[in-house]
Amino acid sequence: MNYRSTRGSISNSLNSAEAVIQGLAPDGGLYVPVAFPKPTIDLAAIAKLTYKETAKLVLSLFFDDYTDAQLDESIQAAYGQQFDDAEIVPVTKNHAGSHYMELFHGPTLAFKDIALQMLPQLMVRAVKLTDVNRKIVILTATSGDTGTASMNGFRDVDGTQVIVFYPNGGVSPVQLQQMLTQQGKNLDVVAIDGNFDQAQTEVKHIFNDVKFGEELKLSGSQFSSANSMNIGRLVPQVAYYFYTYGKLVRDGVIKLGEPVNFTVPTGNFGDILAGYYAKKIGLPIGKLICASNQNNVLTDFFKTGTYNKKRDFYLTNSPSMDIIVSSNLERLLFDVADGNSDKVIELMNGLNTQDSYTITDEMKQRLDAGFDAGFASEDAIKSEIKRVYDAAKYTIDPHTAVASYVAHQYQQRTADTTPMVIVATASPYKFPETVYEAITGKEVVEPGYAAVGQLFDVTGDPVPAPMKSLFEIEPRQQIVVKPEGMKEFIKNSVK
């Protein structure tokens, strides 16, 4: 398997280990397979696999530079006791024919753990495979969950340093406490006086600063990324679509070969793109439904074919999705443009210079064949949390509620009876203020851990172990910089 940039030529392709280390392509593009695997998918066999076995199958297709032993070691380390459910990804059915794929049983209680427990394992082994003798500086912008999961996954990993930038005031109290209490000598976390898009844009500029990159290499370091822009972060997410399909077969919900729809709460477009990649290599997925919050740029894009980032930015009760520029969408554009990197460059230039682009009619038709989209307002999110809780005594977080609401609306609008899986991306205890208010109609007395206790008193759902100890740890001093000061912070912190 070789990987090329969405904005470059095949002649500059890398093997999988090199692509994992590089993270973002030097031309600003994202790495994608030169040619996708074309396996003969034995769905009957997949239905019998554990999560670890499913992960091994998927990773071996995309990362064939790694030996079987290296992948086995990585999987055992990534999916061990740090998950509070031995199944890793339980699939829960509660009401109205919907199934919830629970991705929040890892150490930071969010779906990012599935990939960010794996990425450090892949990174460490990639360094050995490629004989890189420099420190890998993981540079990441986060809208809430990637930061904590990155720091947790990479803490005290030899030969790495993690620098996380997050929007000041743009994450939940629990998310902030999680980031500021992560323990590790190689971790830095910095707030920016701006939103996630500003942080992500500046991170991309820093990645693409050739002179700065050379200075870093001379000092014995190089950049990589833990965002889903890194192919090593994206591919592990493909596995849970296969596993969930197999689980539905085992439970008798579907027969082998029957399609399943997935509704995915979407911000940076990595999670839903992983589902698209699963479909490309043979998983019977019907529709992938892109669910957005009030920052509904993706809903408008899928409906009109025009992506317009010139719009109001909202801080919402689903903060991990407060994103206007969805980076991973570039990979999908590359695919529906038949790998035409010149077309991708044209579209990305339009986004940078004119704040928008419009895809061709042919590209739009390809999107329509596999995708649908919708969004949920903040009031709709709270209403959906209450609807699901009242119907099934099942508690969902605001991001999962976005997907649940959009899935429900999609089914009513289309009368599509295909089995529906809602991707549940975070524990409700990460956002206790919103969930408590939605269920009870009352505001919490105090945000943070006190709100966790109030929510427990209402639902009785077990409080995850990482949450119980979270507020006992003294947080580090919060550092705030302007977006234009991010580069200077990096210069001073990389030793």
Buried (B, 14 or more C-beta within 10 A) or exposed (E): BBBBBBBBEEEEBBBBBBBBBBBBBBBBBBBBBEEBBEEEBEBEEBBEBBBBBBBBBBBBBBBBBBEEEBBBBBBEBBBEEBBBEEEBBBBEBBEBEBBBBBBBBBBBBBBBBBBBBBBBBBBBBBBEBBEBEBBBBBBBBBBBBBBBBBBBBBBEBEBBBBBBBBBBEBBBBBBBBBBBBBEBEBBBBBBBBBBBBBBBBBBBBBBBBEEBBEEBEEEEBBBBBBBBBBBBBBBBBBBBBBBBBBBBBBEEBBEEEBBBBBBBBBBBBBBBBBBBBBBBBBBBBBBBBBBBBBBBBBBBBBBEBEBBBEEEBBEBBBBBBBBBBBBBBBBBBBBBBEBBBEBBBEBBEBBEEEEBBBBEEEBBEBBEEBBBBBBBBBEBBBBBBBBBBEEBEBBBBBBBBBBBBBBBBBBEEEEBEBBBBBBBBBBBBBBBBBBBBBBBEEEBEEBBBBBBBBBBEBBEBEBBEBBEEBBEEEBBEEBEBEBEBBBEBBEEEBE
